[in-house]
Amino acid sequence: MKSNGNMKTVLHVLERIARVEVENNSKQWPPICMGLLYQPKRPKREEK
C-alpha cells in the first residue's frame, strides 16, 4: 500500500510539470512546431 501513495505523488508532480510546460509553450509565438506544419515549396529551377 505504501507504493500506491508514492505513485500518486509522482503522478501529481508529473501533472504539474506538464501543466507548466504547456503554459510556457502557449505563450510563445510562433509556436515551436509551426515550422514543421508549414513547409513552403521551393520554386522550380529554370534551366538556361
N, C-alpha and C positions, 0 to 999 in steps of 0.2 A: 504493500500500500504506500510505502514511502516514495517509490519511484513515480507513482501517479501524481503526487504533489509536485515533484520536481519537473515532471513533464508539463504540467500546467504552467509552471513558472517559466520554463523555456519557451513554450508557445506564446505566452504573454509578451516576453521580451522580443521574440521574432516578429510578432504582430506590430509592436511599437516601432521596431526598426523599419519594417516595410512601410508603415504609415508615414514616417519621417522622410523616407526616400521618395515616396510618391509626392508628398507636399513640396519637397525641394525641386524635383524634376518638373513639376507642373508650373512652376514659376518662371522657368527658362523659356525664352522664345528666340529662335525657333526651337522646337523640341529636338532632342538629340537624334531621334530616329527619322527626322524629316529628310535627311539626305538619302536614306535607304528607300523611302517611299517615292521620291521624285527623282527619276533618272532621265535627264533630257537626252534626246537623240543627237548624236553628232551629225553635222552636215556631211553629205556625201562628198568625197574628194573629186574635184573636177580634174580630168586629165587634159593636159595641154597638147 
